[in-house]
Amino acid sequence: MNTFATTMEPLIRRKIFATEEQAGRELMRDYVLRQIASLQRDLARFERKYGMSFARFGEYLHERSVLLETEQLSPHQRQSLGQAIMLEEDDFFDWKASLEMLDSWLGLHQEATV
């Protein structure tokens, strides 16, 4: 008996699932849905934190970077803004990665339900 079958055996014996195939399919679906929900929570957290969509956040970061290069800021303001932008850029990349991962999990979910 393979490892998967051994792992599923108690679930099948207790009639939680009728077959190994059903168990694998349903457990995979639940896992994929949990990943999707987790990423959706991450994305909602970013939107709440910044009060804007990812696309708008990219524009916002660009505007702040342009401001950083103007001579209207004192050295202290420039340093503070630069540090803030660095932190925001970290969030930008995390946000982007979460969007890409969500897209991937949604694609997998769609494949699994066809």
C-alpha distances in whole Angstrom, upper triangle without the diagonal:
4,7,8,6,6,10,11,10,13,15,14,15,18,19,20,18,17,14,12,14,17,16,15,19,21,19,20,24,25,24,26,29,29,30,32,34,34,36,38,39,40,42,44,45,46,48,49,50,52,53,52,50,48,51,54,52,52,56,57,56,57,61,60,60,63,65,64,66,69,72,72,70,71,69,68,67,65,63,62,61,59,57,56,56,53,51,51,50,47,46,47,44,42,43,42,39,38,39,38,34,35,36,32,30,32,32,28,28,31,28,25,28,29
4,6,5,6,9,10,11,14,15,15,16,19,20,19,17,18,14,11,13,16,15,13,17,19,17,18,21,22,21,23,26,26,26,29,31,31,32,35,36,37,39,41,41,43,45,46,47,49,50,49,47,45,47,50,49,49,52,53,52,54,57,57,56,59,61,60,62,65,68,69,66,68,66,64,63,62,60,59,58,56,54,53,52,49,48,48,46,43,43,43,41,38,39,39,35,35,36,34,31,32,32,29,27,29,29,25,26,28,25,23,25,27
4,5,5,6,9,10,13,14,14,16,18,19,18,17,18,15,11,14,16,14,12,16,17,15,16,20,20,19,21,24,24,24,27,28,28,30,32,33,34,36,38,38,40,42,43,44,46,47,47,44,42,45,48,46,46,50,51,49,51,54,54,54,57,58,57,59,63,65,66,64,65,63,61,60,59,57,55,55,53,51,50,49,47,45,45,44,40,40,41,38,35,37,36,33,32,34,32,28,29,31,27,25,28,27,24,24,27,25,22,25,27
4,5,5,6,9,11,12,12,14,16,17,16,14,15,12,8,10,12,10,9,12,14,12,13,16,17,16,18,21,21,21,24,26,26,27,30,31,32,34,36,36,38,40,41,42,44,45,44,42,40,43,46,44,44,48,49,48,50,53,52,52,55,57,56,58,61,64,64,62,64,62,60,59,58,56,54,53,52,50,49,48,46,44,43,42,39,38,39,36,34,35,35,31,30,31,30,26,27,28,25,22,25,24,21,21,23,21,19,21,23
4,5,5,6,9,10,9,11,14,14,14,12,13,10,6,9,12,10,10,13,15,13,15,18,18,18,21,23,23,24,27,28,29,30,32,34,34,36,38,39,41,43,44,45,47,48,47,45,43,46,49,47,48,51,52,51,53,56,56,56,59,60,60,62,65,68,68,66,67,65,64,63,61,59,58,57,55,53,52,51,49,47,47,46,43,42,43,40,37,38,38,35,33,35,33,30,30,31,28,25,27,27,23,23,25,23,20,22,24
4,6,5,8,10,10,11,14,15,15,14,15,12,10,13,15,12,12,16,17,15,17,20,20,19,22,24,24,25,28,29,29,31,34,34,35,37,39,40,41,44,44,45,48,49,48,46,44,47,50,48,49,52,53,52,54,57,57,56,60,61,60,62,65,68,68,66,67,65,64,63,61,59,58,57,56,53,52,52,49,47,47,46,43,42,43,41,38,39,39,36,34,36,35,31,31,33,30,27,29,29,26,26,28,26,23,25,27
4,6,7,8,10,11,13,14,13,12,14,12,9,12,13,10,10,14,14,12,14,17,17,16,19,21,21,22,25,26,26,28,30,31,32,34,35,36,38,40,41,42,44,45,45,43,41,44,47,45,46,49,50,49,51,54,53,53,57,58,57,59,62,65,65,63,64,62,61,59,58,56,55,54,52,50,49,48,46,44,44,43,40,39,40,38,35,36,36,33,31,33,32,28,28,30,27,24,27,27,23,23,26,24,21,23,26
4,6,5,6,9,10,11,10,9,10,9,6,10,10,7,8,12,12,10,13,15,15,15,18,20,20,22,24,25,25,28,30,30,32,34,35,36,38,40,41,42,44,45,44,42,41,44,46,45,46,49,50,49,52,54,54,54,57,59,58,60,63,66,66,64,65,64,62,61,59,58,56,55,54,51,50,49,47,45,45,44,41,40,41,39,36,36,36,33,31,33,32,28,28,29,27,24,26,26,22,22,24,23,19,21,23
4,5,5,6,9,10,10,9,10,9,8,12,12,10,12,15,15,14,16,19,19,19,22,23,23,25,28,28,29,31,33,34,35,37,39,40,42,43,44,45,48,48,48,46,45,48,50,49,50,53,54,53,55,58,58,58,61,62,62,64,67,70,70,68,69,67,65,64,63,61,59,59,57,55,54,53,51,49,49,48,45,44,44,42,39,40,40,37,35,37,36,32,32,33,31,28,29,30,26,25,28,26,23,24,26
4,5,5,6,9,9,9,11,11,11,14,14,11,13,16,15,14,17,19,18,19,22,23,23,25,28,28,28,31,33,33,35,37,38,39,41,43,43,44,47,48,48,46,45,48,50,49,50,53,54,53,55,58,57,58,61,62,62,64,67,70,69,67,68,67,65,63,63,61,59,58,57,54,53,53,51,48,48,48,45,43,44,42,39,40,40,37,35,37,36,33,32,34,32,28,30,31,27,26,29,28,24,25,28
4,6,5,6,5,6,9,9,9,12,11,8,11,13,12,11,15,16,15,16,20,20,20,23,25,25,26,29,30,30,32,34,35,36,39,40,41,42,45,45,45,43,42,45,47,46,47,51,51,51,53,56,55,56,59,60,60,62,65,68,67,65,67,65,63,62,61,59,57,56,55,53,51,51,49,47,46,46,43,41,42,41,37,38,38,35,33,34,34,30,30,31,29,26,27,28,24,23,26,25,21,22,25
4,5,5,6,5,6,6,7,10,10,8,11,13,13,13,16,17,17,19,21,22,23,25,27,27,29,31,32,33,35,37,38,39,41,43,43,45,47,48,47,45,44,47,50,49,50,53,53,53,55,58,58,58,61,63,62,65,67,70,70,68,69,68,66,65,64,62,60,59,58,56,54,54,52,49,49,48,46,44,45,43,40,40,40,37,35,36,36,32,31,33,30,27,28,29,25,24,26,25,21,22,24
4,5,8,8,9,10,11,14,13,12,15,17,16,16,19,21,20,22,25,25,26,28,30,30,31,34,35,36,38,40,41,42,44,45,46,48,50,50,50,48,48,50,53,52,53,56,57,56,59,61,61,61,64,66,65,68,70,73,73,71,72,71,69,67,66,65,63,62,61,58,57,56,55,52,52,51,48,47,48,46,43,43,44,41,38,40,39,36,35,36,34,31,32,32,29,28,30,29,25,26,28
4,6,8,9,11,13,15,14,12,15,17,16,16,19,20,19,21,24,24,24,27,29,29,30,33,34,34,36,38,39,40,42,44,44,46,48,48,48,47,46,49,51,50,52,55,55,55,58,60,60,60,63,64,64,67,69,72,72,69,71,70,67,66,65,63,61,60,60,57,56,55,54,51,51,50,48,46,47,45,42,42,43,40,38,39,39,35,34,36,34,30,31,32,29,27,29,29,25,25,28
4,5,6,9,11,13,11,10,14,15,14,15,18,19,18,20,23,23,23,26,28,28,29,32,33,33,36,38,38,39,42,43,43,45,48,48,48,46,45,48,50,50,51,54,54,54,57,59,59,60,63,64,64,66,69,72,71,69,71,70,68,66,65,64,61,60,60,57,56,55,54,51,50,50,47,45,46,45,42,41,42,39,37,38,37,34,33,34,32,29,30,30,27,25,27,27,23,23,25
4,7,9,11,12,10,8,12,13,11,11,15,15,14,17,19,19,20,23,24,24,26,28,29,30,32,34,34,36,38,39,40,41,44,44,44,42,42,44,47,46,47,50,51,51,53,55,55,56,59,60,60,63,65,68,68,66,67,66,64,62,62,60,58,57,56,54,52,51,50,47,47,47,44,42,43,41,38,38,38,36,33,34,34,31,29,31,29,26,26,27,24,22,24,24,20,20,23
4,6,7,9,6,6,9,10,9,10,13,14,14,16,18,19,20,22,24,24,26,28,29,30,32,34,34,36,38,39,40,42,44,44,44,41,41,43,46,45,46,50,50,50,52,55,55,56,58,60,60,62,65,68,67,65,67,66,64,62,62,60,58,57,56,54,52,51,50,47,47,46,44,42,42,41,38,37,38,35,33,33,33,30,28,29,27,24,25,25,22,20,22,22,18,18,20
4,7,8,7,8,11,12,11,13,16,16,17,19,21,21,23,25,26,27,29,31,32,33,35,37,37,39,41,42,43,45,47,47,46,44,44,46,49,48,49,52,53,53,55,58,58,58,61,63,63,65,67,71,70,69,70,69,67,66,65,63,61,60,59,57,55,54,53,50,50,49,47,45,45,43,41,40,40,38,35,36,35,32,31,31,29,26,27,27,24,22,23,22,19,19,20
4,5,5,6,9,10,11,12,14,15,17,18,20,21,23,24,26,27,29,30,32,33,35,36,37,39,41,42,43,45,47,47,46,44,43,45,48,47,48,51,52,52,54,57,57,57,60,62,61,64,66,69,69,68,69,68,66,65,64,62,60,59,58,56,54,53,52,49,49,48,45,44,44,42,39,39,39,36,34,35,34,30,30,30,28,25,26,25,22,21,22,21,17,18,19
4,5,5,6,8,10,10,12,14,15,16,18,20,21,22,24,26,27,29,30,31,33,34,36,37,39,40,42,43,45,46,45,42,41,43,46,46,46,49,50,50,52,55,55,55,58,59,59,61,64,67,67,65,67,65,64,62,61,60,58,57,55,53,52,51,49,47,46,45,43,41,42,39,37,37,37,34,32,33,31,28,28,28,26,23,24,24,20,19,21,19,16,17,19
4,5,5,6,9,10,11,12,14,15,16,18,20,21,22,24,26,27,28,30,32,33,34,36,38,39,40,42,44,44,43,40,39,41,44,44,44,47,48,48,50,53,53,53,56,58,57,59,62,65,65,64,66,64,63,61,60,58,57,55,54,52,51,49,48,46,45,44,41,40,40,38,35,35,35,32,30,31,29,26,26,26,23,21,21,21,17,17,18,16,13,14,15
4,5,5,6,8,10,10,12,14,15,16,18,20,21,22,24,26,27,28,30,32,33,35,36,37,39,40,42,42,41,39,38,40,43,43,43,46,47,47,49,52,52,52,55,57,57,59,62,65,65,63,65,64,62,60,59,58,56,55,54,52,50,49,47,45,44,43,41,39,39,38,35,35,34,32,30,30,29,26,25,25,23,20,21,20,17,16,17,16,12,13,15
4,6,5,6,8,10,11,12,14,15,16,18,20,21,22,24,26,27,29,30,31,33,35,36,37,39,41,41,40,38,37,40,42,42,42,46,46,46,48,51,51,51,54,56,55,58,60,63,63,62,63,62,60,59,57,56,54,53,52,50,48,47,46,43,43,42,39,38,38,36,33,33,33,30,28,29,28,25,24,25,23,20,21,21,17,16,18,17,14,14,17
4,6,5,6,8,10,10,12,14,15,16,18,20,21,23,24,26,27,29,30,32,33,35,36,37,39,40,39,36,35,37,40,40,40,43,44,44,46,49,49,49,52,53,53,55,58,61,61,59,61,60,58,56,55,54,52,51,49,48,46,45,43,41,40,39,37,35,36,33,31,31,31,28,26,27,25,22,22,22,20,17,18,18,15,14,16,15,11,13,15
4,6,5,6,9,10,11,12,14,15,16,18,20,21,22,24,26,27,28,30,32,33,35,36,38,38,37,34,33,35,38,38,38,41,43,42,44,47,47,48,50,52,52,54,57,60,60,58,60,59,58,56,54,53,51,50,49,47,45,44,43,41,39,39,36,34,34,33,30,30,29,27,25,25,24,21,20,20,18,15,16,16,12,11,13,12,8,9,12
4,5,5,6,9,10,10,12,14,15,16,18,20,21,23,24,26,27,29,31,31,33,35,36,36,36,33,32,35,38,37,38,41,42,42,44,46,47,47,50,52,51,54,56,59,59,58,59,58,57,55,54,52,50,49,48,46,44,43,42,40,39,38,36,34,34,32,30,29,29,27,24,25,24,21,20,20,19,15,16,17,14,11,14,14,10,10,14
4,5,5,6,9,10,11,12,14,15,17,19,20,21,23,24,26,27,29,30,32,33,35,35,35,32,32,34,37,36,37,40,41,40,43,45,45,46,49,50,50,52,55,58,58,56,57,56,54,53,52,50,48,47,46,44,42,41,40,38,37,36,34,32,32,31,28,27,28,25,23,24,23,20,19,20,18,15,16,17,14,12,15,15,11,13,16
4,5,5,6,9,10,11,12,14,15,17,18,20,21,23,24,26,27,29,30,32,33,34,33,30,29,32,34,34,34,37,38,38,40,43,43,43,46,48,47,49,52,55,55,54,55,54,53,51,50,48,46,45,44,42,40,39,38,36,35,34,31,30,30,28,25,25,25,22,20,21,20,17,16,17,15,11,13,14,10,9,12,12,9,11,14
4,5,5,6,9,10,11,12,14,15,16,18,20,21,22,24,26,27,28,30,32,32,31,28,28,30,33,32,33,36,37,37,39,41,42,42,45,47,47,49,51,55,54,53,55,54,52,50,49,48,46,44,43,42,40,39,38,35,34,33,31,29,29,28,25,24,24,22,19,20,19,16,15,16,14,11,11,12,9,7,10,10,7,8,12
4,5,5,6,9,10,10,12,14,15,16,18,20,21,23,25,26,27,29,31,31,30,28,27,30,32,32,33,36,37,36,39,41,41,42,45,46,46,48,51,54,54,52,54,53,51,49,48,47,45,43,43,41,39,38,37,34,33,33,30,28,29,27,24,24,24,22,19,20,20,17,15,17,16,12,13,15,12,10,13,14,11,12,15
4,5,5,6,9,10,11,13,14,15,17,19,20,21,23,25,26,27,29,30,29,27,26,29,31,30,31,34,35,34,37,39,39,40,43,44,44,46,49,52,52,50,51,50,48,47,46,44,42,41,40,38,36,35,34,31,31,30,28,26,26,25,22,21,22,19,17,18,18,14,13,15,14,10,12,14,11,10,14,14,12,13,17
4,5,5,6,9,10,11,12,14,15,17,18,20,21,23,24,26,27,28,27,24,23,26,28,28,28,32,32,32,34,37,37,37,40,42,42,44,47,50,49,48,50,49,47,45,44,43,41,39,38,37,35,34,32,30,29,28,26,24,24,23,20,19,19,17,14,15,15,11,10,12,10,6,8,10,8,6,10,11,9,11,14
4,5,5,6,9,10,10,12,14,15,16,18,20,21,22,24,26,26,25,23,22,25,27,27,28,31,32,32,34,36,37,37,40,41,42,44,46,49,49,47,49,48,47,45,44,43,41,39,38,37,34,33,33,30,29,28,26,24,24,23,20,19,20,18,15,15,16,13,10,12,12,8,9,11,10,8,11,13,11,12,15
4,5,5,6,9,10,11,12,14,15,17,19,20,21,23,25,25,25,23,22,25,27,26,28,31,31,31,34,36,36,36,39,40,40,43,45,48,48,46,48,47,45,43,42,41,39,37,37,35,33,32,31,28,27,27,25,22,23,22,19,18,19,17,14,15,16,13,11,14,13,10,11,14,13,11,14,16,14,15,19
4,6,5,6,9,10,11,12,14,15,17,19,20,21,23,24,23,21,20,23,25,24,25,28,29,28,31,33,33,33,36,38,37,40,43,45,45,43,45,44,42,40,39,38,36,35,34,32,30,29,28,26,24,24,22,19,20,19,16,15,16,13,11,12,13,9,8,11,10,7,9,12,11,10,14,15,14,16,19
4,5,5,6,9,10,11,12,14,16,16,18,20,21,22,21,18,17,20,23,22,23,26,27,27,29,31,32,32,35,36,37,39,41,44,44,42,44,44,42,40,39,38,36,34,34,32,30,29,28,25,24,24,22,19,19,18,16,14,15,13,10,10,11,9,6,9,9,6,7,10,10,9,12,14,14,14,17
4,5,5,6,9,10,10,12,14,15,16,18,20,20,20,18,18,21,23,22,24,27,27,27,30,32,32,33,36,37,37,39,42,45,44,42,44,43,42,39,39,38,35,34,33,32,29,29,28,25,24,24,22,19,20,19,16,15,16,15,11,12,14,12,9,12,13,10,10,14,14,12,15,17,17,17,20
4,5,5,6,9,10,11,13,14,15,17,19,20,19,18,17,21,22,21,22,26,26,25,28,30,30,31,34,35,35,37,40,43,42,40,42,41,39,37,36,35,33,31,31,29,27,26,25,22,21,22,19,17,18,17,14,13,15,13,10,11,13,11,9,13,13,11,12,16,15,14,17,19,19,20,23
4,5,5,6,9,10,11,12,14,15,17,18,17,15,14,17,19,18,19,22,23,22,25,27,27,28,31,32,32,34,37,40,39,38,39,39,37,35,34,33,31,29,28,27,25,24,23,20,19,19,17,14,15,14,11,10,11,10,6,8,10,8,6,10,11,9,11,14,14,14,16,19,19,20,22
4,5,5,6,9,10,11,12,14,16,16,15,13,13,16,18,17,19,22,22,22,25,27,27,28,31,32,32,35,37,40,39,38,40,39,37,35,34,34,31,29,29,28,25,24,24,21,19,20,18,15,15,16,13,11,12,12,8,9,11,10,7,11,13,11,11,14,15,14,16,19,19,20,22
4,5,5,6,9,10,10,12,14,15,15,14,14,18,19,17,20,23,22,22,25,27,27,28,31,31,32,35,37,39,38,37,38,38,36,34,33,32,30,28,28,27,24,23,23,20,19,20,18,15,16,16,13,11,14,14,10,11,14,13,11,14,16,14,14,18,19,17,20,23,22,23,26
4,5,5,6,9,10,11,13,14,14,13,12,16,17,15,17,20,20,19,22,24,24,25,28,29,29,31,34,36,36,34,35,35,33,31,30,29,27,25,25,23,21,20,20,17,15,16,14,11,12,13,9,8,11,11,7,9,12,11,10,13,15,14,15,18,19,19,21,23,23,24,27
4,5,5,6,9,10,11,12,11,9,9,12,14,12,14,17,17,17,20,22,22,23,26,27,27,30,32,35,34,32,34,34,32,30,29,29,26,24,24,23,20,19,19,17,15,15,14,11,11,12,9,7,9,10,7,7,11,11,9,12,14,14,14,17,19,18,20,23,23,24,26
4,5,5,6,8,10,10,10,9,10,14,14,13,16,18,18,19,22,23,23,25,27,28,28,31,33,36,34,33,35,35,33,30,30,30,27,25,26,24,21,21,21,18,16,17,17,13,13,15,13,10,13,14,11,11,15,14,12,15,18,17,16,20,21,20,22,25,25,25,28
4,5,5,6,9,10,11,11,11,15,15,13,16,19,17,18,21,22,21,23,26,26,27,30,31,34,33,31,33,32,30,28,28,27,24,23,23,21,18,19,19,16,14,16,14,11,12,14,12,10,13,14,11,12,16,16,14,17,20,19,19,22,23,23,25,28,28,28,31
4,5,5,6,8,8,8,8,12,12,10,12,15,14,14,17,19,18,20,23,23,23,26,28,31,30,28,30,30,28,25,25,24,22,20,20,19,16,15,16,13,11,12,12,8,9,11,9,7,10,12,10,11,14,15,14,17,19,19,19,22,24,23,25,28,29,29,31
4,6,5,5,5,6,7,11,10,9,12,14,13,14,17,18,18,20,23,23,24,27,28,31,30,28,31,31,29,26,26,26,23,21,22,21,17,17,18,16,13,14,15,11,11,14,12,9,12,14,12,12,16,17,15,17,20,20,20,23,25,24,25,28,29,29,31
4,6,5,7,9,11,14,13,12,15,17,15,16,20,20,19,22,24,24,25,28,29,32,30,29,31,31,29,26,26,26,23,21,23,21,18,18,19,16,14,16,16,13,14,16,15,12,15,17,15,15,19,19,18,20,23,22,22,26,27,26,28,31,31,31,34
4,6,8,10,11,14,13,11,14,16,14,14,18,18,17,19,22,22,22,25,27,29,28,26,27,27,25,23,23,23,19,18,19,18,14,15,16,13,11,14,14,10,12,15,13,11,15,17,15,16,19,20,19,21,24,24,24,27,29,28,30,33,33,34,36
4,6,8,9,12,10,8,11,12,10,11,15,15,14,17,19,18,19,23,24,26,25,23,25,26,24,21,21,21,18,16,17,17,13,13,15,12,10,12,13,10,11,14,13,11,14,17,16,16,19,20,20,21,24,25,25,27,29,29,30,33,34,34,37
4,7,10,12,10,9,13,13,11,13,16,16,16,19,21,20,22,25,26,28,26,25,28,28,27,23,24,24,21,19,21,20,16,16,18,16,13,16,17,13,13,17,16,13,16,19,17,17,20,22,20,22,25,25,25,27,30,29,30,33,34,34,36
4,7,8,6,6,10,10,9,12,14,14,15,18,19,20,21,24,25,28,26,26,28,29,28,24,24,25,22,19,21,21,17,16,18,17,13,15,16,13,12,15,15,12,14,17,16,14,18,20,18,19,23,23,23,25,28,27,28,31,32,32,34
4,5,5,6,9,10,10,12,14,15,16,18,20,21,22,25,26,29,28,28,30,31,30,26,26,26,24,21,22,22,19,17,19,17,14,15,16,13,11,14,14,10,11,14,13,11,15,17,15,16,19,20,19,22,24,24,25,27,29,29,31
4,5,5,6,9,10,11,13,14,15,17,19,20,21,23,25,28,28,27,30,30,29,26,25,25,23,20,20,20,17,15,17,15,12,12,13,10,8,10,11,7,8,11,11,9,12,14,14,14,17,19,18,20,23,23,24,26,28,28,30
4,5,5,7,9,10,11,13,15,16,17,19,20,22,24,27,27,26,29,30,29,26,25,26,24,21,21,22,19,16,18,17,14,13,15,13,10,12,14,11,10,14,14,11,13,17,16,16,19,21,20,21,24,25,25,27,29,30,31
4,5,5,6,9,10,11,12,14,15,17,18,20,22,25,24,24,27,28,27,24,23,24,22,19,19,20,17,15,17,17,13,13,16,13,11,14,15,12,12,16,16,14,17,20,19,19,22,24,23,25,28,28,28,31,33,33,34
4,5,5,6,9,10,10,12,14,15,16,19,20,24,23,22,25,25,24,21,20,21,19,16,16,17,14,12,14,13,9,10,12,10,8,11,12,10,11,14,14,13,16,18,18,19,22,23,23,25,27,28,29,31,33,33,35
4,5,5,6,9,10,11,13,14,15,17,19,23,22,22,25,25,24,21,20,21,19,16,16,17,14,11,13,13,10,9,12,11,7,10,12,10,10,14,15,13,15,18,18,19,21,23,23,25,27,28,29,31,33,34,35
4,5,5,6,9,10,11,12,14,16,17,21,20,20,23,24,24,21,19,21,20,16,16,18,15,13,15,16,12,12,15,14,11,14,16,14,14,17,18,17,19,22,22,22,24,26,26,27,30,31,31,34,36,36,37
4,5,5,6,9,10,11,12,15,16,19,18,18,21,21,21,18,17,18,16,13,14,15,12,10,13,13,10,11,14,13,11,14,16,14,15,18,19,18,20,23,23,23,26,28,28,29,32,33,33,36,37,38,39
4,5,5,6,9,10,10,13,15,18,18,17,20,20,19,16,15,16,15,11,11,12,10,7,10,11,8,8,11,11,9,12,14,13,13,17,18,17,19,22,23,23,26,27,28,29,32,33,33,35,37,38,40
4,5,5,6,9,10,11,13,17,17,17,20,20,20,17,15,17,16,13,12,15,13,10,12,14,11,10,14,14,11,14,17,16,15,19,20,19,21,24,24,24,27,29,29,30,33,34,35,37,39,40,41
4,5,5,6,9,10,11,15,14,14,18,19,19,15,14,16,16,12,12,15,13,10,14,15,12,13,16,16,14,17,19,18,18,22,23,22,24,27,27,27,30,32,32,33,36,37,37,39,42,42,43
4,5,5,6,9,10,13,13,12,15,15,15,12,11,13,12,8,9,11,10,7,11,12,10,11,14,15,13,16,19,18,18,22,23,23,24,27,28,28,31,32,33,34,37,38,38,40,42,43,45
4,5,5,7,9,12,13,12,15,15,16,13,10,12,12,9,8,11,10,7,10,13,11,10,14,15,13,16,19,18,18,21,23,23,24,27,28,28,30,33,33,34,37,38,39,40,42,44,45
4,5,5,7,11,11,12,15,15,17,14,11,14,15,11,11,14,14,11,14,16,15,14,18,19,17,19,22,21,21,24,26,25,27,30,31,31,33,35,35,37,39,40,41,43,45,46,47
4,5,5,8,8,8,12,13,14,11,9,12,12,9,10,13,12,11,14,16,15,15,19,19,18,21,23,23,23,26,28,27,29,32,32,33,35,37,37,39,41,42,43,45,47,48,49
4,6,8,9,8,10,10,11,9,6,9,10,7,7,11,11,9,12,14,14,14,17,18,17,20,22,22,23,25,27,27,29,31,32,33,35,37,38,39,41,43,43,45,47,48,50
4,7,9,9,11,11,13,11,8,11,13,10,10,14,14,12,14,17,17,16,20,21,20,22,25,25,25,27,30,29,30,33,34,35,37,39,40,41,43,44,45,47,49,50,51
4,5,7,10,11,13,11,9,13,14,12,12,16,16,15,17,20,19,19,23,24,22,25,28,27,27,30,32,32,33,36,37,37,39,42,42,43,46,47,48,49,52,53,54
4,5,8,9,12,11,9,13,14,13,14,17,18,17,19,22,22,22,25,26,26,28,30,30,31,33,35,35,37,39,40,41,43,45,46,47,49,50,51,53,55,56,57
4,7,10,12,9,9,13,14,12,14,17,17,17,20,22,21,22,25,26,25,28,30,30,31,34,35,35,37,39,40,41,43,45,45,47,49,50,51,53,55,56,57
4,6,8,6,6,9,10,9,11,14,14,15,17,19,19,20,23,24,24,26,29,29,30,32,34,34,36,38,39,40,42,44,44,46,48,49,50,52,54,55,56
4,5,5,6,9,10,10,12,14,15,16,18,20,21,22,24,26,26,28,30,31,32,34,36,36,38,40,41,42,44,46,47,48,50,51,52,54,56,57,59
4,6,5,6,9,10,10,12,14,15,16,19,20,21,23,25,25,27,29,30,31,33,35,35,37,39,40,41,43,45,46,48,49,50,52,54,55,57,58
4,5,5,6,9,10,11,12,14,15,17,18,20,22,23,24,26,28,29,30,32,33,34,36,38,39,41,42,44,45,47,48,49,51,53,54,55,57
4,5,5,6,8,10,10,12,14,16,16,18,20,21,22,24,26,26,28,30,31,32,34,36,37,38,40,42,42,44,46,47,48,50,52,53,55
4,6,5,6,9,10,10,12,14,15,16,18,20,20,22,24,25,26,28,30,31,32,34,35,37,38,40,41,43,44,46,47,49,50,52,53
4,5,5,6,9,10,11,13,14,15,17,19,20,21,23,24,26,27,29,30,32,33,35,36,38,39,41,42,44,45,47,48,50,51,53
4,5,5,6,9,10,11,12,14,16,17,18,20,22,23,24,26,27,29,30,32,33,35,36,38,39,41,42,43,45,47,48,49,51
4,5,5,6,9,10,10,12,14,15,16,18,20,20,22,24,25,26,28,30,31,32,34,36,37,38,40,41,43,45,46,47,49
4,5,5,6,9,10,10,13,14,15,17,19,20,21,23,24,25,27,28,30,31,33,34,36,37,39,40,42,43,45,46,48
4,5,5,7,9,10,11,13,14,16,17,19,20,22,23,25,26,27,29,31,32,33,35,37,38,39,41,43,44,45,47
4,5,5,6,9,10,11,12,15,16,16,18,20,21,22,24,26,27,29,30,31,33,35,36,37,39,41,42,43,45
4,5,5,6,9,10,10,12,14,15,16,18,19,20,22,24,25,26,28,30,31,33,34,35,37,39,40,41,43
4,5,5,6,9,10,11,13,14,15,17,19,20,21,23,24,26,27,29,30,32,33,35,36,38,39,41,42
4,5,5,7,9,10,11,12,14,16,17,19,20,21,23,25,26,27,29,31,32,33,35,36,37,39,41
4,5,5,6,9,10,10,12,14,15,16,18,20,21,22,24,25,27,28,30,31,33,34,36,37,39
4,5,5,6,9,9,10,12,14,15,16,18,20,21,23,24,25,27,29,30,31,33,34,36,38
4,5,5,6,9,10,11,12,14,15,16,18,20,21,22,24,26,27,28,30,32,33,35,36
4,5,5,6,8,10,10,12,14,15,16,18,20,21,22,24,25,26,28,30,31,32,34
4,6,5,6,9,10,11,12,14,15,17,18,20,21,23,24,25,27,29,30,32,33
4,5,5,6,9,10,10,12,14,15,16,18,20,21,22,24,26,27,28,30,32
4,5,5,6,9,10,10,12,14,15,16,18,20,21,22,24,26,27,28,30
4,5,5,6,9,10,10,12,14,15,16,18,20,21,22,24,26,27,29
4,5,5,6,9,10,11,12,14,15,17,19,20,21,23,24,26,27
4,5,5,6,8,10,11,12,14,15,16,18,20,21,22,24,26
4,5,5,6,9,10,10,12,14,15,16,18,20,21,22,24
4,5,5,6,9,10,10,12,14,15,16,18,20,21,23
4,5,5,6,9,10,11,13,14,15,17,18,20,21
4,5,5,6,9,10,11,12,14,15,16,18,20
4,5,5,6,8,10,10,12,14,15,16,18
4,6,5,6,9,10,10,12,14,15,17
4,5,5,6,9,10,11,12,14,16
4,5,5,6,9,10,10,12,14
4,5,5,6,9,10,11,12
4,5,5,6,9,10,11
4,5,5,6,9,10
4,5,5,6,9
4,5,5,6
4,6,5
4,6
4
